[in-house]
Amino acid sequence: MRLVLPNPGLEDRILSHQDLERLEKEEAGDRPKWDNKAQYLLTCVGFCVGLGNVWRFPYLCQSHGGGAFMIPFLILLVLEGIPLLHLEFAIGQRLRKGSVGVWTSINPYLTGVGIASMLVSFLVGMYYNTIIAWVMWYFFNSFQDPLPWSQCPPNANLTGLVSECKRSSPVDYFWYRETLNTSAAIDESGGLQWWMVLCLIAAWTVLYICCIRGIETTGKAVYITSTLPYVVLTIFLIRGLTLKGSVEGIKFLFTPDLDELMNPSTWLDAGAQVFYSFSLAFGGLISFSSYNSVHNNCEQDAVIISIINGCTSVFSATVIYSIIGFRATERFDDCNNENVIALLNAFDLAEGTITDSNIDEMLQTLNSTASGPEIIHGLNLNTCNLRTFLSEGVEGTGLAFIVFTEAITKMPVSPLWSILFFIMLFCLGLSTMFGSIEGVVAPLQELKIFPQNWTKEVLTGIVCLSSLLIALIFALKSGSYWLALFDSFAGSIPLLIIAFCEMIAVAYIYGIDRFNEDIEFMIGHKPNIFWQASWRVVSPSIVFVIFVFYFVTKVNARLMYIAWDPSSVNFPVLETLFYPSWIYVIIFLLAGIPSLLVPGVALYKLFQKWCCKKAI
């Protein structure tokens, strides 16, 4: 006996297998199609593989036991990521619609699931494309030698260096002052930064041009945006391995600390990383799969893309830590050199007496002299430890715009490596945005909010223009704090709720038996026991556990953010500040509204049916 909830009218809302076959043969319908299988796979890979693979996965590996993190990551990739990816591919291909159309066809009370996906895609796309604008700013500034973040600028009187830069570092100063011109707190908005406004306009214009005709144009762009990052990563790996200290960085990344496997946060972070790195529940993958042939092997696609995604995460982590190893070694050598010079001067020794290789032995020798300990104590020598420099874990914008840019300045022909790095980030971000725009435009067409005769070009233009106007908040002096807020809440709880509802809807409302028959019709065989168990129990349970732990953690925590404040006593250490009380209203709009749309739309439909006697 299998549990399937009552779902009257389902047969009338979906096409039969015979109708699908007829439409396939007649090539009827106005939905576009992929030119070839490679175009579809590259588009999905571009959507799934994004900036998080490059700048979040390496950080999680480093902070959760190195190679040990791979164990929960791979386990949850198999039990959580692949099943949900296969489910979205299969249901989109079967019902031939976008996210709103798919869930409305299964049951009208599920319309809110599709609308929530659309809203999350809109919110995430807004801040994600702002990161692309930042990337473009750095890319434009890379055509200088020396790079503008390699040295501090002179002050207004040309009598020295800018104090803020001198007290911090050139890369920090260029990021926080020259790029963001950041304020000291989120409630100090400041004015719009004109250079960021121009970069935002450029980023949204490029995106609109690429998405203007939907998959007809994005399908061409992905040949570059989805493949070029792998070329650049390979070039960086080859270059990285030739740099001093790169192997130390890779060894540090993958040296396993198996004790971390007993830490629940390791498993929760692994589950969350798998979930977000697949771009699940955004609606874009459902739309993309709906343009496939009805007999496309969606099971094979899910496995292929999952393998590519997982391997890309590991590959990019290797590349990133080869460069971080080089940076850490450079800083370690600089630290030792400062100590060497201080000791040579203090003890009036000949140059070459103390070197990097013998500094520890010489310190012991000098300490054994009569006045040695007192002199050495007065020098306040630096504490130089390579593992300390390697363990300075940084993720997100800090990794891309501070750590990596600093490492690039230490490379020969640094502008070239900077150009390549930001081209790679641009392509990664742009190909992900293709899916975000598709996740908004396709549901808008299905909701029929705008006149039916409005073309996709017009709808895409409306989405891009409205996103640009709202995203101007990120061009304020406090813009980076707003972006961090969006990043923390817009794509968190709502996505977990949407994904859970998707699996429950397919397994227990659409019916797992019907779904099995659909897959057999499409690919020639029924799903095996692994897929059955995952869709029915395992994957929903994992998503539910992640949701509960995440929700409890966020509710019980006093929310804080980090700020750049040159007037702080601890400067250049970033200040940790509490959010003002009014920010909780914004958090509710970002995370609460999309989450409440799922039950809210269902209640609205129920009200229409019982009070207005209106068919749903």
Phi, psi and omega in degrees: 000122182251140182280117174224123182285151179303136182214070184296143176085003183299317182300329181280341185266345182238154177284143175285167178300323180295320179294322178296317178299317182295315179296325179296318182287322182276350185052041180278175179089156183257010178283135178291168179227157176290145178293323180200171183295323182298321180298317179295313181296319179296322179295315179293320177297317179298323179289316183286315182274111183227201183297330180298327178296330185270321189243355175252317182300314178301321179296318180295320177300312184295324185271352181235046171086022175058238182300336180296330180296334180298330184294303177295328180298313182290322178298313182284335173298319180286318187273338184242308188291305185297315181300317181289325176297315178298319180298314181294318177300313186292316184289326176292317180293324181288316187265351171060038183218170174280189188297317179294315181296320181297308186285332174291323178295320179295313175196129182304333179289349179266006181304326181298333178297315179292320179294321178297318177301316180298316182293319178296318178300321180295312182294315181293319179300325180301311183277331181296320180287340173293322176298322176297323177297318176299318179300318180296322178299315178292324178298314179298324181279355181281347181273047178222147176224113006283163178297143185295343178261015181267346180207155181284142177283159177287156179283178186299327181272358181059027180258357181180196180266156177303129187301315183299322179287319181297325181280344180244256177197159180301320182290321177296315182297316181295323181287306187281329184256308184287325182270301185271333189046050193290148176273177185273351181201161184292333181271005172255084192291322184069189180262177176289138177268113192300325181292327177286325177298316179297319179293322176297315178300317179297316182296315181288329177293314178300316180297318180297317179299319181289330185256006191302326180245025179069221185290346177294326179261318179296328179298332176278321184294328185293341177300332178261309188293333182267343182256325184301321178303325179290324177296314182294319178300319179295318178298316180295324179295315179299315179293318182299320182292344178271353183270147178297129176091356183297319180295325177298321178295316180293318177298319179296321181296315190259358176294117188280140170244093188294343177297334180295339179293340178272357180270117182302327182294333176297315180290322179293317178294323178295316179297317179294320180295318177300314184298311185283329182289343178268358182054041181281149174075005176279341181095340182295320181294323178297316179296314181301316183290337181289345179271002181279164168296146184295338181256020174293142182278086184290334178294315178297319179301315182299318181292315181299311183292326178295317179296314179300316181298311180298316181294324178296320179300313181292318181296313181294324177298320178298315180297312183300316184280344170292322178285320178296324176299319177296315180298315181297321179294320177298316180292324177296316179294318178298319179299313179295321181297322177298319178294319180299313181297318179298318181290318179300317181290319184293323183258004177054051181262157179289148179300135181098349178295318178245130179229175178302325187282334184243013186298323181294318179294319180293325177298318179296319180295314181293327178294336183277351178281169186296310183263359185303307183302319182293318180295314182297320179297324181286344181281341184050057182298150177292147171269112185252114179222119184299319181295328177296316178294323179290328186274004176286078185294128178226138178233172173063220184297329179298322179290313186287314191260353179238297185295309184290322180293327176295318179297322181296323181297338181271357179269149170297148182052051186299325178301322179299314181291328177293316178300314180298316182298315183281337170296318179298312179297322179298314180295317178300314181291318183295316181294330174290323179294333176303316180291324179295317179294318177298324180290349177256314187291315181299314176297325178299320177297320182286329178285342178058039177291322181260161180306144184297333183276359175285128185282169179296328178299319181292315180297318178297320177297319179296316180297314182293319181293315179295322177296317180299316183296317179289325182290353176299339176300333180280351178264003173286170176297330178268012187301322182293329178290322177295320180296319177298323178295314177300317182297325183283330191238331184294324183246037183247265183303317180303319181295321178295319179294316180299313182298318178299315180296323179299313183292319178295320181297316181289316186285323191239351176249309172292322178103122183293328178294316178297319180296319177299318179294322178298315181293321177298320177296322185280320187243354173099354176208155180283154176297143181281183185296330179299311180296319182300309182295321181295311183292323184284314192231305194297303184297314176300323180295318179297313180298320180295317180296316178300317180300313183297311181296319180296315182297313181298318180298314182291321182293321183278345184270145170275115189288135182225165175217164181255141185227150177265114184225099181299339180275358181289148178296326184271002181306136014268013175294134182294139179280139174260117185240152173277143175294144173295158187298328182292344182293338180294335174293317178296318179299320177297320179295323183284316185254324185286313183299308178301323180293318183284346177297327182298303176286331183297314180293324177297316178295322178297317178297320179296319178298317178301319184289315188271327183263324183258356181054038183258134179292139180256000000 
